[in-house]
Amino acid sequence: MPTLRVTVDGADPAVHHLYKKVTSLGRSDECDIVVDDPDVALSHCHIHFDGQVFHLAPIERENKIFVNGKRRRKHDLCHQDEVRVGQTTLFFSLYDEPVEAQDASHTAVDLSPYRMLFDFSGKLLRKYNLPELLEELMDAVVAVTNADKGFLILFDDEAPRIRVARNLHHQNIDDAVDQLSDSILAKVLKTKEPLIVSDALKDDEFANALSVMKLKVVSVMCVPLMDKDTVIGLIYVGNDNVVELFEVQTLEVLTIFAAQASLIVKNALLIDELKLDNKNLTERLDASRFGRIIGACDAMREVFKKVEKVAATDISVLITGETGTGKELIAKEVHERSPRAKGNFVTINCGAIPENLLESELFGHVKGAFTGAVVNKQGKFHVASGGTLFLDEVGELAIHLQVKLLRALQEKTVMRVGGTRPEAVDIRIIAATNRNLEDGIRDGNFREDLFYRLNVININLPPLRVRGEDVMVIAKYFLNKYVKEFSTKVKGFSPNAVIALRKHNWPGNIRQLENHIKKAVVLADTPLLSPDDLDLHADMLPPIVSLVQAKEDFQRNYIKEVLARNNGNRTKTARDLGVDPRTIFRHLEREEDRKE
């Protein structure tokens, strides 16, 4: 029987059997396990056994739990896990251990089935070959029950199929279909209850069944493998030589084993499905590449088409979109697909350099122009000559620098700080911003003439939250990238992690997704990343709002998106949306009121 060895601040350990469905631990006398530890809450944590797994969780969110040295919000206990709460150490074991006399009534259990369960669970952690796992499962079942043959039947598209048939010598049985009693299988499938038949040929219910008479069935046990309320398979064991071989106690052991086997089979099948999903994701990843950019949604395909068209020209491009959407990657694609690809691609972040230094960074300076200018220096315009200059966060430029930038773009010359003669430059300008520059124009923070000089072609990048299945394709790309980089054993995402990835709003877009996956790959303890590994908890999901509010939010955001695509042209936006232009004007007025 599984046990918990409890040590408080180095004192002698006390051993407790985990025989209850829920076992509580804390300082309160009402807890099942009482610990004299001032750092432990009155009711600190509990262990819930669902028939398959022992789940450890704090009773209150602030109650700290450390498992094998790492803090956990919750944890599924494994053999030899060490848990620390306060100054108390808990050591979990699937095997029986000696306990105090008053608890001895719970110790009279044959441990061999549990040891086999533990051994098989360990194999599941090390292996992902489903056929091999299922054969080892049935070898253990045959050994536990003293049967001479065992069968595992699983349901594929609701049709029963014998996946494994083994004898007591760990060999496959060739004529498996001919050795099963249809009537016994049908009874268990209908009732969803375990069944024991001590002597089928003399059993009132089955003696006249054709399959029983033909096979001369003697001792049989059959138990269902359940996934919630659904039968996913059956375990059938038999012995054709010994009457009344199986007792009720043996059936109970097999039923307990089947509960664990259901989870093991479900996980093994899931891993096979995940392998197929990963293969499909890899194929979709290859089909979704546009240079170094990944995307297959309609909005991104439109972006790719526009990039291909503008790349061949020297026309100025303004890339807009939220932070983290990949604006610099798009700029690089425009450069690398252009006739200037052999020239330099030079990036300057207009918001990251102090204003008093930015002019020198852009246009260069001459020796003695200011304190510290000890040599002549080329600016980014000089370095990018013959290539492309990417002005990131151009909306952060101060007004006086906007004037000088506009002059440089118009005249294709620059004047170094402290210089006296203009210098010709041959560059293409690509700018990017996450700001609404039209709002900046209205507020007097951005020059309208510079806006039109930069915004000859606008490429608007959609946020990750509206890109559908691109989320999972990009997530798979980052997973493969960092698994190789850090040489970890992570294999993929758990089903709950996939749900969390798809539901999260991703305010930081692709950059945020990358950071979450990078951290998870480094710190994860299991082959499949969970929502906890990704730091995607239920309280981080977008709040549920009323249908009316959701409709209003969608309409507002969609109007913004179409306006951005049309470079702020309200009349064209109204025509595209099939509404009266006054509707767009009213929307903009409400937005202004909202800001105030």
Salt bridges, closest charged atoms under 4 A:
ASP32 OD1 - LYS20 NZ 2.80
ASP50 OD2 - HIS55 NE2 2.82
ASP76 OD1 - HIS55 ND1 2.63
ASP81 OD2 - HIS75 NE2 2.81
ASP96 OD1 - HIS17 NE2 2.31
GLU97 OE2 - ARG5 NH1 3.51
ASP103 OD2 - HIS17 ND1 3.88
ASP103 OD1 - HIS106 NE2 3.76
GLU132 OE2 - LYS127 NZ 2.69
GLU135 OE1 - ARG166 NH1 3.74
GLU136 OE1 - LYS123 NZ 3.57
GLU136 OE2 - LYS127 NZ 2.72
ASP139 OD2 - ARG166 NH2 2.88
ASP156 OD2 - ARG161 NH1 3.15
GLU205 OE2 - LYS187 NZ 3.00
ASP227 OD2 - LYS266 NZ 3.32
ASP240 OD2 - LYS149 NZ 2.66
GLU302 OE2 - LYS305 NZ 3.79
ASP314 OD1 - ARG340 NE 2.88
GLU322 OE2 - ARG465 NH2 2.42
GLU328 OE2 - LYS332 NZ 3.93
GLU333 OE2 - ARG292 NE 3.97
GLU333 OE1 - ARG337 NE 2.87
GLU336 OE2 - ARG292 NH2 2.74
GLU355 OE2 - HIS400 ND1 3.60
GLU359 OE2 - LYS404 NZ 2.41
GLU361 OE2 - LYS377 NZ 2.84
GLU396 OE1 - ARG435 NH2 3.30
GLU423 OE1 - HIS382 NE2 3.23
GLU423 OE2 - ARG416 NE 2.70
ASP426 OD1 - ARG340 NH2 2.63
ASP439 OD1 - ARG442 NH2 2.11
ASP439 OD2 - LYS595 NZ 3.01
ASP449 OD2 - ARG447 NH2 2.69
GLU469 OE1 - ARG284 NH2 3.45
GLU469 OE1 - ARG502 NH2 2.98
ASP470 OD2 - ARG467 NE 3.14
GLU514 OE2 - LYS481 NZ 3.74
ASP525 OD1 - LYS70 NZ 2.94
ASP525 OD2 - ARG72 NH2 2.00
ASP532 OD1 - ARG73 NE 3.98
ASP532 OD1 - HIS537 ND1 3.09
ASP535 OD2 - LYS519 NZ 2.31
ASP539 OD2 - ARG61 NH2 3.25
ASP553 OD1 - ARG556 NH2 2.95
GLU561 OE2 - ARG565 NH2 2.68
ASP576 OD2 - LYS572 NZ 3.15
ASP580 OD1 - ARG582 NE 3.00
GLU591 OE2 - ARG556 NE 3.77
GLU591 OE1 - LYS560 NZ 3.57
GLU591 OE2 - ARG594 NE 3.45
